[in-house]
C-alpha cells in the first residue's frame, strides 16, 4: 500500500517513530537498526511495509530497502510474525541475519526473542536459497563499541525493550547485567543490543 514516506521526524525511539508527511503524522514501528541509521536526522525517507491483521493495521518503517526486504521475507516464514521479525532486525544487522541463514547458524538467530531452535531451522530452510542468490560477497562487519551518553540512555533502553514485548523486571535485570559486563556500552542502541542477548538466554 505504501512504498515509502518522506517527511519530518517528530518523534523517534528505538522501537517506533512518528513521521509527519504533509501535516499527517504516521506512527511507524521500527527495528533498532533503523533507529540508529536515522539518528541526528530531522527529515527522512523511510521505506514502509503495511501489515494487516483482523485486530490491527500496523505500519513498519525501515531506513533501507534491504531491511524492508528482509523483514518481508522473515514474516513469510511460518511461525514468524512482524513483531518477531522486528526483534530479529533489532538484535542483528541485515548482513548478520543473512550470514547466519546462509551459514546455517541457528544459534545466532536464537538471540532474538521468540526464536527457538525450531523457528530458527525453519527460517534457514525457507530463506537460505533466496538469501544465497541475493547476498553480496564480502565479510560481515560487526557493529563497534564506544561513544558516550548520559543516564537517560538506560531509561530509553528500558522503554524500548518494554515496547518490544519484554516485561519490566527481566529488562531491568538485563540492563543491570549490561552495566556490569559492558560498561563501555553507553549509547542506547548498544545497551539494547547487549540486553537483547541477555534476554534471549
C-alpha positions as CSV (number, residue, x, y, z in Angstrom):
1,X,0.0,0.0,0.0
2,X,2.8,2.4,0.9
3,X,6.2,2.1,-0.7
4,X,7.9,4.8,1.3
5,X,7.2,8.0,3.2
6,X,9.3,11.2,3.2
7,X,8.8,13.8,5.9
8,X,9.9,15.3,9.2
9,X,10.7,13.1,12.1
10,X,8.6,14.5,15.0
11,X,9.4,11.6,17.4
12,X,11.8,8.8,17.5
13,X,12.5,5.9,19.9
14,X,14.4,2.6,19.5
15,X,11.0,0.8,18.9
16,X,8.9,3.3,16.9
17,X,8.9,6.8,15.4
18,X,6.4,9.4,14.1
19,X,7.0,10.8,10.7
20,X,4.9,13.9,9.6
21,X,4.1,13.9,5.9
22,X,2.0,16.9,4.6
23,X,0.5,17.5,8.0
24,X,-0.3,13.8,8.7
25,X,1.7,12.0,11.5
26,X,2.4,8.4,10.7
27,X,3.2,6.0,13.6
28,X,5.9,3.6,12.3
29,X,7.2,0.6,14.2
30,X,11.0,0.3,13.5
31,X,13.8,-2.0,14.3
32,X,16.9,-0.8,16.3
33,X,18.9,-0.7,13.1
34,X,16.6,2.0,11.6
35,X,16.7,4.0,14.8
36,X,20.5,4.0,14.7
37,X,20.6,4.9,11.0
38,X,18.2,7.9,11.5
39,X,20.0,9.4,14.5
40,X,20.6,13.1,14.1
41,X,18.3,13.5,11.1
42,X,15.3,15.9,11.2
43,X,13.9,14.7,7.9
44,X,14.0,11.2,6.4
45,X,12.8,8.9,3.7
46,X,11.5,5.7,5.3
47,X,10.7,2.5,3.4
48,X,7.5,1.0,4.7
49,X,5.5,-2.2,5.0
50,X,1.8,-2.1,5.9
51,X,0.8,-5.2,7.8
52,X,-2.9,-6.0,8.2
53,X,-4.4,-8.4,10.7
54,X,-8.0,-8.8,11.9
55,X,-7.2,-6.9,15.1
56,X,-4.6,-4.4,13.9
57,X,-3.3,-2.4,11.0
58,X,0.4,-1.7,11.6
59,X,2.9,0.4,9.6
60,X,6.5,-0.7,9.8
61,X,9.4,1.6,8.7
62,X,12.9,0.9,7.6
63,X,16.0,3.0,6.8
64,X,16.9,0.9,3.8
65,X,15.2,-1.3,1.2
66,X,17.4,-4.2,2.3
67,X,15.9,-4.0,5.8
68,X,12.4,-3.9,4.5
69,X,13.0,-6.8,2.0
70,X,14.5,-9.0,4.7
71,X,11.6,-8.1,7.1
72,X,9.1,-9.2,4.4
73,X,11.0,-12.4,3.8
74,X,11.1,-13.1,7.5
75,X,7.3,-12.7,8.1
76,X,6.8,-15.0,5.1
77,X,8.3,-17.8,7.2
78,X,5.8,-20.0,9.1
79,X,5.7,-19.1,12.7
80,X,7.5,-15.7,12.3
81,X,5.2,-12.7,12.8
82,X,6.1,-9.0,12.3
83,X,6.9,-8.4,16.0
84,X,9.4,-11.3,15.9
85,X,10.9,-10.1,12.6
86,X,11.3,-6.6,14.2
87,X,13.1,-8.2,17.1
88,X,15.4,-10.1,14.8
89,X,16.4,-6.9,13.0
90,X,16.9,-5.2,16.4
91,X,19.2,-7.9,17.6
92,X,21.2,-8.3,14.4
93,X,22.1,-6.3,11.2
94,X,20.8,-7.4,7.8
95,X,24.2,-8.8,7.0
96,X,24.4,-10.7,10.2
97,X,21.0,-12.3,9.6
98,X,22.0,-13.2,6.1
99,X,25.3,-14.7,7.2
100,X,23.5,-16.8,9.9
101,X,20.9,-18.1,7.5
102,X,23.4,-18.9,4.7
103,X,25.8,-20.4,7.2
104,X,23.0,-22.4,8.8
105,X,23.9,-20.9,12.2
106,X,20.6,-21.4,14.0
107,X,22.1,-20.5,17.4
108,X,22.7,-16.9,16.2
109,X,19.1,-16.5,15.1
110,X,18.0,-17.7,18.5
111,X,19.4,-14.4,20.0
112,X,16.0,-12.8,19.2
113,X,13.1,-13.2,21.5
114,X,10.6,-15.8,20.2
115,X,13.1,-17.6,18.0
116,X,13.7,-21.1,19.4
117,X,15.5,-24.0,17.7
118,X,12.5,-25.0,15.6
119,X,11.8,-21.5,14.3
120,X,15.5,-20.8,13.6
121,X,15.7,-24.0,11.5
122,X,12.5,-23.0,9.7
123,X,14.0,-19.6,8.8
124,X,17.1,-21.3,7.4
125,X,15.1,-23.8,5.5
126,X,12.8,-21.2,3.9
127,X,15.3,-18.4,3.3
128,X,18.7,-19.9,2.7
129,X,18.3,-20.3,-1.1
130,X,16.7,-16.9,-1.5
131,X,19.4,-15.1,0.5
132,X,22.2,-17.0,-1.1
133,X,21.1,-15.7,-4.5
134,X,20.8,-12.1,-3.5
135,X,23.5,-11.8,-0.8
136,X,26.5,-9.7,-1.8
137,X,30.0,-11.1,-1.4
138,X,32.2,-9.8,1.4
139,X,32.7,-10.2,5.1
140,X,30.1,-9.3,7.7
141,X,31.2,-6.2,9.6
142,X,30.1,-6.3,13.2
143,X,29.0,-3.1,14.9
144,X,31.6,-1.4,17.0
145,X,31.6,-0.2,20.6
146,X,32.2,3.2,22.0
147,X,30.6,6.6,22.4
148,X,29.1,8.3,25.4
149,X,25.6,9.1,26.5
150,X,24.0,10.2,29.7
151,X,22.0,8.2,32.2
152,X,18.8,8.7,30.1
153,X,20.1,6.1,27.7
154,X,19.2,3.3,30.2
155,X,15.7,4.7,30.7
156,X,15.2,4.9,26.9
157,X,16.5,1.4,26.5
158,X,14.1,0.2,29.2
159,X,11.1,1.8,27.5
160,X,12.1,0.5,24.1
161,X,12.6,-3.1,25.3
162,X,9.2,-3.0,27.1
163,X,7.7,-1.7,23.8
164,X,9.1,-4.7,22.1
165,X,7.2,-7.0,24.5
166,X,9.5,-7.7,27.4
167,X,8.4,-7.4,31.0
168,X,10.0,-4.7,33.2
169,X,11.7,-7.0,35.8
170,X,13.6,-9.1,33.2
171,X,14.6,-6.0,31.3
172,X,15.9,-4.3,34.5
173,X,17.9,-7.4,35.3
174,X,19.3,-7.5,31.7
175,X,20.2,-3.8,31.9
176,X,22.0,-4.4,35.2
177,X,23.9,-7.2,33.6
178,X,24.9,-4.9,30.7
179,X,26.1,-2.2,33.1
180,X,28.2,-4.7,34.9
181,X,29.7,-6.6,32.0
182,X,29.6,-3.9,29.2
183,X,30.4,-0.7,31.0
184,X,31.6,0.9,27.7
185,X,28.1,0.4,26.1
186,X,26.7,3.8,26.8
187,X,24.8,4.5,23.6
188,X,21.1,3.5,23.8
189,X,21.4,1.2,20.7
190,X,24.4,-0.6,22.2
191,X,22.7,-1.1,25.5
192,X,19.6,-2.6,23.8
193,X,21.7,-4.9,21.6
194,X,23.5,-6.3,24.6
195,X,20.3,-6.5,26.7
196,X,18.6,-8.5,23.9
197,X,21.4,-11.1,24.1
198,X,20.9,-11.5,27.8
199,X,17.1,-11.6,27.5
200,X,17.3,-14.4,24.9
201,X,19.3,-16.7,27.2
